[in-house]
């Protein structure tokens, strides 16, 4: 398992498409820094695509489709969701 920080919506879309049947865990969170303001248009595209309404939110994606959403993340819920969707 690896962690990747996406810099654009195109990069995000390509990563999801390239993952195929592998489970992808996407962690939407707020970073209160200058870079967040720079990336805001790109981030808004992805958050609106997944209808993110609160932070943090974790979305599990498999075969390009959302399979699970965790809006009150904790390690036990995340672990269970990953096991259920592997």
HTML snippet that shows the backbone in 3Dmol.js (N, CA, C, O; Angstrom):
<script src="https://3Dmol.org/build/3Dmol-min.js"></script>
<div id="view" style="width:600px;height:400px;position:relative"></div>
<script>
const pdb = `
ATOM      1  N   UNK A   1       0.849  -1.167   0.000  1.00  0.00           N
ATOM      2  CA  UNK A   1       0.000   0.000   0.000  1.00  0.00           C
ATOM      3  C   UNK A   1       0.891   1.224   0.000  1.00  0.00           C
ATOM      4  O   UNK A   1       1.908   1.270   0.692  1.00  0.00           O
ATOM      5  N   UNK A   2       0.495   2.222  -0.789  1.00  0.00           N
ATOM      6  CA  UNK A   2       1.283   3.439  -0.847  1.00  0.00           C
ATOM      7  C   UNK A   2       0.378   4.651  -0.684  1.00  0.00           C
ATOM      8  O   UNK A   2      -0.840   4.572  -0.846  1.00  0.00           O
ATOM      9  N   UNK A   3       0.996   5.750  -0.367  1.00  0.00           N
ATOM     10  CA  UNK A   3       0.284   7.006  -0.194  1.00  0.00           C
ATOM     11  C   UNK A   3       0.748   7.968  -1.282  1.00  0.00           C
ATOM     12  O   UNK A   3       1.945   8.155  -1.500  1.00  0.00           O
ATOM     13  N   UNK A   4      -0.229   8.579  -1.965  1.00  0.00           N
ATOM     14  CA  UNK A   4       0.090   9.499  -3.048  1.00  0.00           C
ATOM     15  C   UNK A   4      -0.725  10.765  -2.856  1.00  0.00           C
ATOM     16  O   UNK A   4      -1.929  10.703  -2.606  1.00  0.00           O
ATOM     17  N   UNK A   5      -0.076  11.903  -2.971  1.00  0.00           N
ATOM     18  CA  UNK A   5      -0.765  13.188  -2.902  1.00  0.00           C
ATOM     19  C   UNK A   5      -0.979  13.674  -4.317  1.00  0.00           C
ATOM     20  O   UNK A   5      -0.020  13.890  -5.057  1.00  0.00           O
ATOM     21  N   UNK A   6      -2.222  13.846  -4.694  1.00  0.00           N
ATOM     22  CA  UNK A   6      -2.562  14.288  -6.039  1.00  0.00           C
ATOM     23  C   UNK A   6      -2.480  15.803  -6.132  1.00  0.00           C
ATOM     24  O   UNK A   6      -2.836  16.515  -5.193  1.00  0.00           O
ATOM     25  N   UNK A   7      -2.012  16.283  -7.262  1.00  0.00           N
ATOM     26  CA  UNK A   7      -1.855  17.716  -7.479  1.00  0.00           C
ATOM     27  C   UNK A   7      -2.901  18.288  -8.427  1.00  0.00           C
ATOM     28  O   UNK A   7      -3.033  19.506  -8.542  1.00  0.00           O
ATOM     29  N   UNK A   8      -3.651  17.411  -9.111  1.00  0.00           N
ATOM     30  CA  UNK A   8      -4.663  17.905 -10.044  1.00  0.00           C
ATOM     31  C   UNK A   8      -5.777  16.882 -10.190  1.00  0.00           C
ATOM     32  O   UNK A   8      -5.615  15.715  -9.832  1.00  0.00           O
ATOM     33  N   UNK A   9      -6.902  17.325 -10.715  1.00  0.00           N
ATOM     34  CA  UNK A   9      -8.028  16.432 -10.957  1.00  0.00           C
ATOM     35  C   UNK A   9      -7.666  15.391 -12.008  1.00  0.00           C
ATOM     36  O   UNK A   9      -8.051  14.228 -11.884  1.00  0.00           O
ATOM     37  N   UNK A  10      -6.930  15.794 -13.042  1.00  0.00           N
ATOM     38  CA  UNK A  10      -6.515  14.845 -14.071  1.00  0.00           C
ATOM     39  C   UNK A  10      -5.646  13.742 -13.481  1.00  0.00           C
ATOM     40  O   UNK A  10      -5.806  12.568 -13.816  1.00  0.00           O
ATOM     41  N   UNK A  11      -4.735  14.123 -12.611  1.00  0.00           N
ATOM     42  CA  UNK A  11      -3.871  13.142 -11.950  1.00  0.00           C
ATOM     43  C   UNK A  11      -4.711  12.185 -11.107  1.00  0.00           C
ATOM     44  O   UNK A  11      -4.472  10.977 -11.105  1.00  0.00           O
ATOM     45  N   UNK A  12      -5.694  12.729 -10.392  1.00  0.00           N
ATOM     46  CA  UNK A  12      -6.605  11.911  -9.586  1.00  0.00           C
ATOM     47  C   UNK A  12      -7.387  10.947 -10.479  1.00  0.00           C
ATOM     48  O   UNK A  12      -7.444   9.749 -10.199  1.00  0.00           O
ATOM     49  N   UNK A  13      -7.991  11.468 -11.556  1.00  0.00           N
ATOM     50  CA  UNK A  13      -8.770  10.634 -12.475  1.00  0.00           C
ATOM     51  C   UNK A  13      -7.921   9.516 -13.070  1.00  0.00           C
ATOM     52  O   UNK A  13      -8.383   8.379 -13.173  1.00  0.00           O
ATOM     53  N   UNK A  14      -6.694   9.821 -13.460  1.00  0.00           N
ATOM     54  CA  UNK A  14      -5.798   8.812 -14.034  1.00  0.00           C
ATOM     55  C   UNK A  14      -5.438   7.743 -13.012  1.00  0.00           C
ATOM     56  O   UNK A  14      -5.349   6.563 -13.351  1.00  0.00           O
ATOM     57  N   UNK A  15      -5.230   8.149 -11.764  1.00  0.00           N
ATOM     58  CA  UNK A  15      -4.890   7.176 -10.720  1.00  0.00           C
ATOM     59  C   UNK A  15      -6.063   6.235 -10.456  1.00  0.00           C
ATOM     60  O   UNK A  15      -5.872   5.029 -10.301  1.00  0.00           O
ATOM     61  N   UNK A  16      -7.277   6.785 -10.405  1.00  0.00           N
ATOM     62  CA  UNK A  16      -8.461   5.946 -10.172  1.00  0.00           C
ATOM     63  C   UNK A  16      -8.654   4.985 -11.338  1.00  0.00           C
ATOM     64  O   UNK A  16      -8.899   3.797 -11.127  1.00  0.00           O
ATOM     65  N   UNK A  17      -8.545   5.486 -12.565  1.00  0.00           N
ATOM     66  CA  UNK A  17      -8.707   4.636 -13.747  1.00  0.00           C
ATOM     67  C   UNK A  17      -7.632   3.550 -13.801  1.00  0.00           C
ATOM     68  O   UNK A  17      -7.912   2.408 -14.165  1.00  0.00           O
ATOM     69  N   UNK A  18      -6.410   3.915 -13.440  1.00  0.00           N
ATOM     70  CA  UNK A  18      -5.302   2.972 -13.484  1.00  0.00           C
ATOM     71  C   UNK A  18      -5.327   1.918 -12.388  1.00  0.00           C
ATOM     72  O   UNK A  18      -4.640   0.901 -12.487  1.00  0.00           O
ATOM     73  N   UNK A  19      -6.111   2.152 -11.345  1.00  0.00           N
ATOM     74  CA  UNK A  19      -6.161   1.206 -10.227  1.00  0.00           C
ATOM     75  C   UNK A  19      -6.953  -0.047 -10.570  1.00  0.00           C
ATOM     76  O   UNK A  19      -6.762  -1.091  -9.946  1.00  0.00           O
ATOM     77  N   UNK A  20      -7.842   0.047 -11.558  1.00  0.00           N
ATOM     78  CA  UNK A  20      -8.626  -1.124 -11.944  1.00  0.00           C
ATOM     79  C   UNK A  20      -9.416  -1.685 -10.781  1.00  0.00           C
ATOM     80  O   UNK A  20     -10.190  -0.973 -10.141  1.00  0.00           O
ATOM     81  N   UNK A  21      -9.214  -2.976 -10.507  1.00  0.00           N
ATOM     82  CA  UNK A  21      -9.968  -3.637  -9.441  1.00  0.00           C
ATOM     83  C   UNK A  21      -9.313  -3.495  -8.063  1.00  0.00           C
ATOM     84  O   UNK A  21      -9.821  -4.024  -7.074  1.00  0.00           O
ATOM     85  N   UNK A  22      -8.184  -2.778  -8.002  1.00  0.00           N
ATOM     86  CA  UNK A  22      -7.546  -2.546  -6.707  1.00  0.00           C
ATOM     87  C   UNK A  22      -8.369  -1.549  -5.905  1.00  0.00           C
ATOM     88  O   UNK A  22      -8.961  -0.632  -6.474  1.00  0.00           O
ATOM     89  N   UNK A  23      -8.410  -1.721  -4.596  1.00  0.00           N
ATOM     90  CA  UNK A  23      -9.119  -0.807  -3.716  1.00  0.00           C
ATOM     91  C   UNK A  23      -8.296   0.458  -3.538  1.00  0.00           C
ATOM     92  O   UNK A  23      -7.102   0.399  -3.246  1.00  0.00           O
ATOM     93  N   UNK A  24      -8.948   1.606  -3.717  1.00  0.00           N
ATOM     94  CA  UNK A  24      -8.304   2.900  -3.532  1.00  0.00           C
ATOM     95  C   UNK A  24      -8.982   3.590  -2.351  1.00  0.00           C
ATOM     96  O   UNK A  24     -10.208   3.696  -2.308  1.00  0.00           O
ATOM     97  N   UNK A  25      -8.185   4.056  -1.398  1.00  0.00           N
ATOM     98  CA  UNK A  25      -8.699   4.769  -0.231  1.00  0.00           C
ATOM     99  C   UNK A  25      -8.339   6.234  -0.401  1.00  0.00           C
ATOM    100  O   UNK A  25      -7.162   6.586  -0.476  1.00  0.00           O
ATOM    101  N   UNK A  26      -9.359   7.091  -0.463  1.00  0.00           N
ATOM    102  CA  UNK A  26      -9.142   8.523  -0.655  1.00  0.00           C
ATOM    103  C   UNK A  26      -9.527   9.237   0.630  1.00  0.00           C
ATOM    104  O   UNK A  26     -10.648   9.098   1.119  1.00  0.00           O
ATOM    105  N   UNK A  27      -8.592   9.998   1.168  1.00  0.00           N
ATOM    106  CA  UNK A  27      -8.794  10.731   2.422  1.00  0.00           C
ATOM    107  C   UNK A  27      -8.925  12.207   2.088  1.00  0.00           C
ATOM    108  O   UNK A  27      -7.950  12.857   1.712  1.00  0.00           O
ATOM    109  N   UNK A  28     -10.138  12.733   2.229  1.00  0.00           N
ATOM    110  CA  UNK A  28     -10.370  14.161   2.017  1.00  0.00           C
ATOM    111  C   UNK A  28     -10.216  14.859   3.355  1.00  0.00           C
ATOM    112  O   UNK A  28     -10.898  14.515   4.321  1.00  0.00           O
ATOM    113  N   UNK A  29      -9.327  15.833   3.416  1.00  0.00           N
ATOM    114  CA  UNK A  29      -9.080  16.553   4.661  1.00  0.00           C
ATOM    115  C   UNK A  29      -8.666  17.977   4.340  1.00  0.00           C
ATOM    116  O   UNK A  29      -8.376  18.306   3.190  1.00  0.00           O
ATOM    117  N   UNK A  30      -8.640  18.807   5.346  1.00  0.00           N
ATOM    118  CA  UNK A  30      -8.276  20.211   5.151  1.00  0.00           C
ATOM    119  C   UNK A  30      -6.857  20.451   5.652  1.00  0.00           C
ATOM    120  O   UNK A  30      -6.485  20.043   6.752  1.00  0.00           O
ATOM    121  N   UNK A  31      -6.100  21.109   4.833  1.00  0.00           N
ATOM    122  CA  UNK A  31      -4.765  21.543   5.234  1.00  0.00           C
ATOM    123  C   UNK A  31      -4.807  23.068   5.180  1.00  0.00           C
ATOM    124  O   UNK A  31      -4.923  23.664   4.110  1.00  0.00           O
ATOM    125  N   UNK A  32      -4.712  23.668   6.327  1.00  0.00           N
ATOM    126  CA  UNK A  32      -4.844  25.119   6.395  1.00  0.00           C
ATOM    127  C   UNK A  32      -3.502  25.772   6.125  1.00  0.00           C
ATOM    128  O   UNK A  32      -2.806  26.226   7.033  1.00  0.00           O
ATOM    129  N   UNK A  33      -3.162  25.803   4.834  1.00  0.00           N
ATOM    130  CA  UNK A  33      -1.891  26.391   4.432  1.00  0.00           C
ATOM    131  C   UNK A  33      -2.053  27.085   3.088  1.00  0.00           C
ATOM    132  O   UNK A  33      -3.112  27.016   2.463  1.00  0.00           O
ATOM    133  N   UNK A  34      -1.014  27.739   2.661  1.00  0.00           N
ATOM    134  CA  UNK A  34      -1.044  28.440   1.388  1.00  0.00           C
ATOM    135  C   UNK A  34      -1.301  27.523   0.206  1.00  0.00           C
ATOM    136  O   UNK A  34      -2.007  27.901  -0.729  1.00  0.00           O
ATOM    137  N   UNK A  35      -0.739  26.323   0.236  1.00  0.00           N
ATOM    138  CA  UNK A  35      -0.923  25.402  -0.890  1.00  0.00           C
ATOM    139  C   UNK A  35      -2.380  25.020  -1.069  1.00  0.00           C
ATOM    140  O   UNK A  35      -2.816  24.770  -2.193  1.00  0.00           O
ATOM    141  N   UNK A  36      -3.139  24.970   0.011  1.00  0.00           N
ATOM    142  CA  UNK A  36      -4.569  24.653  -0.098  1.00  0.00           C
ATOM    143  C   UNK A  36      -5.288  25.700  -0.931  1.00  0.00           C
ATOM    144  O   UNK A  36      -6.165  25.375  -1.731  1.00  0.00           O
ATOM    145  N   UNK A  37      -4.917  26.942  -0.742  1.00  0.00           N
ATOM    146  CA  UNK A  37      -5.548  28.008  -1.515  1.00  0.00           C
ATOM    147  C   UNK A  37      -5.147  27.917  -2.987  1.00  0.00           C
ATOM    148  O   UNK A  37      -5.963  28.198  -3.865  1.00  0.00           O
ATOM    149  N   UNK A  38      -3.908  27.531  -3.264  1.00  0.00           N
ATOM    150  CA  UNK A  38      -3.441  27.397  -4.641  1.00  0.00           C
ATOM    151  C   UNK A  38      -4.164  26.249  -5.335  1.00  0.00           C
ATOM    152  O   UNK A  38      -4.551  26.375  -6.497  1.00  0.00           O
ATOM    153  N   UNK A  39      -4.350  25.140  -4.644  1.00  0.00           N
ATOM    154  CA  UNK A  39      -4.976  23.955  -5.229  1.00  0.00           C
ATOM    155  C   UNK A  39      -6.496  23.983  -5.160  1.00  0.00           C
ATOM    156  O   UNK A  39      -7.148  23.072  -5.669  1.00  0.00           O
ATOM    157  N   UNK A  40      -7.064  24.992  -4.551  1.00  0.00           N
ATOM    158  CA  UNK A  40      -8.497  25.034  -4.291  1.00  0.00           C
ATOM    159  C   UNK A  40      -9.363  24.704  -5.514  1.00  0.00           C
ATOM    160  O   UNK A  40     -10.274  23.888  -5.377  1.00  0.00           O
ATOM    161  N   UNK A  41      -9.139  25.282  -6.693  1.00  0.00           N
ATOM    162  CA  UNK A  41     -10.006  24.934  -7.834  1.00  0.00           C
ATOM    163  C   UNK A  41      -9.971  23.447  -8.163  1.00  0.00           C
ATOM    164  O   UNK A  41     -11.017  22.850  -8.421  1.00  0.00           O
ATOM    165  N   UNK A  42      -8.785  22.838  -8.159  1.00  0.00           N
ATOM    166  CA  UNK A  42      -8.664  21.408  -8.442  1.00  0.00           C
ATOM    167  C   UNK A  42      -9.335  20.571  -7.361  1.00  0.00           C
ATOM    168  O   UNK A  42     -10.052  19.616  -7.662  1.00  0.00           O
ATOM    169  N   UNK A  43      -9.103  20.925  -6.119  1.00  0.00           N
ATOM    170  CA  UNK A  43      -9.678  20.185  -4.995  1.00  0.00           C
ATOM    171  C   UNK A  43     -11.199  20.285  -5.030  1.00  0.00           C
ATOM    172  O   UNK A  43     -11.890  19.300  -4.774  1.00  0.00           O
ATOM    173  N   UNK A  44     -11.718  21.455  -5.343  1.00  0.00           N
ATOM    174  CA  UNK A  44     -13.164  21.627  -5.407  1.00  0.00           C
ATOM    175  C   UNK A  44     -13.775  20.738  -6.472  1.00  0.00           C
ATOM    176  O   UNK A  44     -14.877  20.226  -6.276  1.00  0.00           O
ATOM    177  N   UNK A  45     -13.092  20.536  -7.603  1.00  0.00           N
ATOM    178  CA  UNK A  45     -13.598  19.638  -8.640  1.00  0.00           C
ATOM    179  C   UNK A  45     -13.770  18.226  -8.114  1.00  0.00           C
ATOM    180  O   UNK A  45     -14.807  17.602  -8.341  1.00  0.00           O
ATOM    181  N   UNK A  46     -12.775  17.719  -7.418  1.00  0.00           N
ATOM    182  CA  UNK A  46     -12.825  16.352  -6.899  1.00  0.00           C
ATOM    183  C   UNK A  46     -13.828  16.246  -5.753  1.00  0.00           C
ATOM    184  O   UNK A  46     -14.599  15.288  -5.698  1.00  0.00           O
ATOM    185  N   UNK A  47     -13.827  17.217  -4.838  1.00  0.00           N
ATOM    186  CA  UNK A  47     -14.768  17.137  -3.715  1.00  0.00           C
ATOM    187  C   UNK A  47     -16.205  17.262  -4.195  1.00  0.00           C
ATOM    188  O   UNK A  47     -17.091  16.618  -3.632  1.00  0.00           O
ATOM    189  N   UNK A  48     -16.463  18.063  -5.208  1.00  0.00           N
ATOM    190  CA  UNK A  48     -17.838  18.156  -5.711  1.00  0.00           C
ATOM    191  C   UNK A  48     -18.221  16.886  -6.461  1.00  0.00           C
ATOM    192  O   UNK A  48     -19.375  16.461  -6.406  1.00  0.00           O
ATOM    193  N   UNK A  49     -17.272  16.276  -7.158  1.00  0.00           N
ATOM    194  CA  UNK A  49     -17.535  15.030  -7.869  1.00  0.00           C
ATOM    195  C   UNK A  49     -17.971  13.935  -6.894  1.00  0.00           C
ATOM    196  O   UNK A  49     -18.846  13.129  -7.212  1.00  0.00           O
ATOM    197  N   UNK A  50     -17.363  13.906  -5.710  1.00  0.00           N
ATOM    198  CA  UNK A  50     -17.706  12.897  -4.704  1.00  0.00           C
ATOM    199  C   UNK A  50     -18.667  13.434  -3.646  1.00  0.00           C
ATOM    200  O   UNK A  50     -18.939  12.763  -2.650  1.00  0.00           O
ATOM    201  N   UNK A  51     -19.173  14.634  -3.862  1.00  0.00           N
ATOM    202  CA  UNK A  51     -20.157  15.256  -2.963  1.00  0.00           C
ATOM    203  C   UNK A  51     -19.694  15.230  -1.506  1.00  0.00           C
ATOM    204  O   UNK A  51     -20.436  14.821  -0.613  1.00  0.00           O
ATOM    205  N   UNK A  52     -18.461  15.673  -1.285  1.00  0.00           N
ATOM    206  CA  UNK A  52     -17.900  15.745   0.056  1.00  0.00           C
ATOM    207  C   UNK A  52     -18.525  16.933   0.765  1.00  0.00           C
ATOM    208  O   UNK A  52     -18.423  18.068   0.300  1.00  0.00           O
ATOM    209  N   UNK A  53     -19.172  16.667   1.896  1.00  0.00           N
ATOM    210  CA  UNK A  53     -19.862  17.720   2.633  1.00  0.00           C
ATOM    211  C   UNK A  53     -19.239  18.013   3.985  1.00  0.00           C
ATOM    212  O   UNK A  53     -19.525  19.044   4.593  1.00  0.00           O
ATOM    213  N   UNK A  54     -18.389  17.113   4.457  1.00  0.00           N
ATOM    214  CA  UNK A  54     -17.730  17.351   5.739  1.00  0.00           C
ATOM    215  C   UNK A  54     -16.326  16.771   5.695  1.00  0.00           C
ATOM    216  O   UNK A  54     -16.035  15.845   4.938  1.00  0.00           O
ATOM    217  N   UNK A  55     -15.476  17.337   6.520  1.00  0.00           N
ATOM    218  CA  UNK A  55     -14.088  16.883   6.597  1.00  0.00           C
ATOM    219  C   UNK A  55     -13.779  16.468   8.024  1.00  0.00           C
ATOM    220  O   UNK A  55     -14.231  17.129   8.959  1.00  0.00           O
ATOM    221  N   UNK A  56     -13.045  15.423   8.219  1.00  0.00           N
ATOM    222  CA  UNK A  56     -12.488  14.538   7.204  1.00  0.00           C
ATOM    223  C   UNK A  56     -13.533  13.545   6.703  1.00  0.00           C
ATOM    224  O   UNK A  56     -14.475  13.203   7.419  1.00  0.00           O
ATOM    225  N   UNK A  57     -13.355  13.092   5.477  1.00  0.00           N
ATOM    226  CA  UNK A  57     -14.168  12.035   4.876  1.00  0.00           C
ATOM    227  C   UNK A  57     -13.223  11.083   4.164  1.00  0.00           C
ATOM    228  O   UNK A  57     -12.278  11.508   3.499  1.00  0.00           O
ATOM    229  N   UNK A  58     -13.485   9.800   4.310  1.00  0.00           N
ATOM    230  CA  UNK A  58     -12.705   8.784   3.611  1.00  0.00           C
ATOM    231  C   UNK A  58     -13.642   8.075   2.647  1.00  0.00           C
ATOM    232  O   UNK A  58     -14.723   7.631   3.034  1.00  0.00           O
ATOM    233  N   UNK A  59     -13.221   7.971   1.382  1.00  0.00           N
ATOM    234  CA  UNK A  59     -14.009   7.302   0.361  1.00  0.00           C
ATOM    235  C   UNK A  59     -13.191   6.138  -0.173  1.00  0.00           C
ATOM    236  O   UNK A  59     -12.032   6.308  -0.551  1.00  0.00           O
ATOM    237  N   UNK A  60     -13.794   4.953  -0.203  1.00  0.00           N
ATOM    238  CA  UNK A  60     -13.157   3.778  -0.777  1.00  0.00           C
ATOM    239  C   UNK A  60     -13.718   3.571  -2.169  1.00  0.00           C
ATOM    240  O   UNK A  60     -14.933   3.555  -2.363  1.00  0.00           O
ATOM    241  N   UNK A  61     -12.821   3.411  -3.146  1.00  0.00           N
ATOM    242  CA  UNK A  61     -13.202   3.296  -4.553  1.00  0.00           C
ATOM    243  C   UNK A  61     -12.614   2.002  -5.108  1.00  0.00           C
ATOM    244  O   UNK A  61     -11.449   1.677  -4.878  1.00  0.00           O
ATOM    245  N   UNK A  62     -13.453   1.272  -5.845  1.00  0.00           N
ATOM    246  CA  UNK A  62     -13.000   0.035  -6.484  1.00  0.00           C
ATOM    247  C   UNK A  62     -13.644  -0.033  -7.866  1.00  0.00           C
ATOM    248  O   UNK A  62     -14.840   0.226  -8.007  1.00  0.00           O
ATOM    249  N   UNK A  63     -12.871  -0.372  -8.867  1.00  0.00           N
ATOM    250  CA  UNK A  63     -13.359  -0.395 -10.249  1.00  0.00           C
ATOM    251  C   UNK A  63     -13.984   0.936 -10.646  1.00  0.00           C
ATOM    252  O   UNK A  63     -14.963   0.974 -11.392  1.00  0.00           O
ATOM    253  N   UNK A  64     -13.409   2.033 -10.139  1.00  0.00           N
ATOM    254  CA  UNK A  64     -13.882   3.363 -10.485  1.00  0.00           C
ATOM    255  C   UNK A  64     -15.164   3.797  -9.795  1.00  0.00           C
ATOM    256  O   UNK A  64     -15.669   4.888 -10.061  1.00  0.00           O
ATOM    257  N   UNK A  65     -15.704   2.952  -8.905  1.00  0.00           N
ATOM    258  CA  UNK A  65     -16.966   3.253  -8.233  1.00  0.00           C
ATOM    259  C   UNK A  65     -16.768   3.341  -6.723  1.00  0.00           C
ATOM    260  O   UNK A  65     -16.000   2.571  -6.145  1.00  0.00           O
ATOM    261  N   UNK A  66     -17.458   4.273  -6.096  1.00  0.00           N
ATOM    262  CA  UNK A  66     -17.419   4.374  -4.637  1.00  0.00           C
ATOM    263  C   UNK A  66     -18.091   3.141  -4.035  1.00  0.00           C
ATOM    264  O   UNK A  66     -19.223   2.803  -4.382  1.00  0.00           O
ATOM    265  N   UNK A  67     -17.366   2.465  -3.114  1.00  0.00           N
ATOM    266  CA  UNK A  67     -17.929   1.277  -2.457  1.00  0.00           C
ATOM    267  C   UNK A  67     -18.218   1.517  -0.981  1.00  0.00           C
ATOM    268  O   UNK A  67     -18.986   0.773  -0.370  1.00  0.00           O
ATOM    269  N   UNK A  68     -17.610   2.548  -0.406  1.00  0.00           N
ATOM    270  CA  UNK A  68     -17.828   2.837   1.015  1.00  0.00           C
ATOM    271  C   UNK A  68     -17.421   4.271   1.290  1.00  0.00           C
ATOM    272  O   UNK A  68     -16.486   4.793   0.683  1.00  0.00           O
ATOM    273  N   UNK A  69     -18.138   4.906   2.219  1.00  0.00           N
ATOM    274  CA  UNK A  69     -17.830   6.269   2.647  1.00  0.00           C
ATOM    275  C   UNK A  69     -17.837   6.282   4.167  1.00  0.00           C
ATOM    276  O   UNK A  69     -18.754   5.760   4.802  1.00  0.00           O
ATOM    277  N   UNK A  70     -16.805   6.884   4.741  1.00  0.00           N
ATOM    278  CA  UNK A  70     -16.705   7.011   6.199  1.00  0.00           C
ATOM    279  C   UNK A  70     -16.594   8.497   6.496  1.00  0.00           C
ATOM    280  O   UNK A  70     -15.606   9.138   6.139  1.00  0.00           O
ATOM    281  N   UNK A  71     -17.624   9.046   7.158  1.00  0.00           N
ATOM    282  CA  UNK A  71     -17.623  10.483   7.435  1.00  0.00           C
ATOM    283  C   UNK A  71     -17.192  10.807   8.856  1.00  0.00           C
ATOM    284  O   UNK A  71     -16.962  11.970   9.187  1.00  0.00           O
ATOM    285  N   UNK A  72     -17.084   9.798   9.688  1.00  0.00           N
ATOM    286  CA  UNK A  72     -16.577   9.978  11.052  1.00  0.00           C
ATOM    287  C   UNK A  72     -15.429   8.994  11.233  1.00  0.00           C
ATOM    288  O   UNK A  72     -15.549   8.016  11.970  1.00  0.00           O
ATOM    289  N   UNK A  73     -14.297   9.264  10.544  1.00  0.00           N
ATOM    290  CA  UNK A  73     -13.237   8.266  10.469  1.00  0.00           C
ATOM    291  C   UNK A  73     -12.599   7.922  11.810  1.00  0.00           C
ATOM    292  O   UNK A  73     -12.308   8.789  12.634  1.00  0.00           O
ATOM    293  N   UNK A  74     -12.400   6.655  11.986  1.00  0.00           N
ATOM    294  CA  UNK A  74     -11.561   6.150  13.059  1.00  0.00           C
ATOM    295  C   UNK A  74     -10.884   4.907  12.519  1.00  0.00           C
ATOM    296  O   UNK A  74     -11.350   4.312  11.548  1.00  0.00           O
ATOM    297  N   UNK A  75      -9.802   4.521  13.136  1.00  0.00           N
ATOM    298  CA  UNK A  75      -8.972   3.443  12.584  1.00  0.00           C
ATOM    299  C   UNK A  75      -9.724   2.119  12.509  1.00  0.00           C
ATOM    300  O   UNK A  75      -9.500   1.340  11.584  1.00  0.00           O
ATOM    301  N   UNK A  76     -10.607   1.852  13.459  1.00  0.00           N
ATOM    302  CA  UNK A  76     -11.355   0.588  13.439  1.00  0.00           C
ATOM    303  C   UNK A  76     -12.344   0.558  12.268  1.00  0.00           C
ATOM    304  O   UNK A  76     -12.459  -0.456  11.580  1.00  0.00           O
ATOM    305  N   UNK A  77     -13.052   1.662  12.042  1.00  0.00           N
ATOM    306  CA  UNK A  77     -14.003   1.729  10.933  1.00  0.00           C
ATOM    307  C   UNK A  77     -13.276   1.605   9.597  1.00  0.00           C
ATOM    308  O   UNK A  77     -13.747   0.917   8.692  1.00  0.00           O
ATOM    309  N   UNK A  78     -12.135   2.267   9.475  1.00  0.00           N
ATOM    310  CA  UNK A  78     -11.352   2.195   8.247  1.00  0.00           C
ATOM    311  C   UNK A  78     -10.836   0.782   8.014  1.00  0.00           C
ATOM    312  O   UNK A  78     -10.933   0.266   6.900  1.00  0.00           O
ATOM    313  N   UNK A  79     -10.296   0.157   9.035  1.00  0.00           N
ATOM    314  CA  UNK A  79      -9.784  -1.205   8.926  1.00  0.00           C
ATOM    315  C   UNK A  79     -10.889  -2.166   8.483  1.00  0.00           C
ATOM    316  O   UNK A  79     -10.675  -2.991   7.596  1.00  0.00           O
ATOM    317  N   UNK A  80     -12.065  -2.060   9.098  1.00  0.00           N
ATOM    318  CA  UNK A  80     -13.192  -2.920   8.751  1.00  0.00           C
ATOM    319  C   UNK A  80     -13.629  -2.685   7.296  1.00  0.00           C
ATOM    320  O   UNK A  80     -13.883  -3.638   6.559  1.00  0.00           O
ATOM    321  N   UNK A  81     -13.713  -1.434   6.897  1.00  0.00           N
ATOM    322  CA  UNK A  81     -14.144  -1.102   5.532  1.00  0.00           C
ATOM    323  C   UNK A  81     -13.155  -1.653   4.507  1.00  0.00           C
ATOM    324  O   UNK A  81     -13.566  -2.156   3.462  1.00  0.00           O
ATOM    325  N   UNK A  82     -11.871  -1.563   4.794  1.00  0.00           N
ATOM    326  CA  UNK A  82     -10.857  -2.096   3.876  1.00  0.00           C
ATOM    327  C   UNK A  82     -10.986  -3.600   3.780  1.00  0.00           C
ATOM    328  O   UNK A  82     -10.963  -4.148   2.678  1.00  0.00           O
ATOM    329  N   UNK A  83     -11.123  -4.287   4.913  1.00  0.00           N
ATOM    330  CA  UNK A  83     -11.266  -5.742   4.902  1.00  0.00           C
ATOM    331  C   UNK A  83     -12.494  -6.179   4.121  1.00  0.00           C
ATOM    332  O   UNK A  83     -12.438  -7.167   3.389  1.00  0.00           O
ATOM    333  N   UNK A  84     -13.604  -5.459   4.263  1.00  0.00           N
ATOM    334  CA  UNK A  84     -14.840  -5.803   3.574  1.00  0.00           C
ATOM    335  C   UNK A  84     -14.750  -5.599   2.066  1.00  0.00           C
ATOM    336  O   UNK A  84     -15.507  -6.221   1.320  1.00  0.00           O
ATOM    337  N   UNK A  85     -13.865  -4.762   1.611  1.00  0.00           N
ATOM    338  CA  UNK A  85     -13.828  -4.390   0.200  1.00  0.00           C
ATOM    339  C   UNK A  85     -12.566  -4.821  -0.540  1.00  0.00           C
ATOM    340  O   UNK A  85     -12.368  -4.423  -1.688  1.00  0.00           O
ATOM    341  N   UNK A  86     -11.726  -5.607   0.071  1.00  0.00           N
ATOM    342  CA  UNK A  86     -10.498  -6.079  -0.594  1.00  0.00           C
ATOM    343  C   UNK A  86     -10.807  -7.123  -1.633  1.00  0.00           C
ATOM    344  O   UNK A  86      -9.897  -7.630  -2.289  1.00  0.00           O
TER     345      UNK A  86
END
`;
const viewer = $3Dmol.createViewer("view");
viewer.addModel(pdb, "pdb");
viewer.setStyle({}, {cartoon: {color: "spectrum"}});
viewer.zoomTo();
viewer.render();
</script>
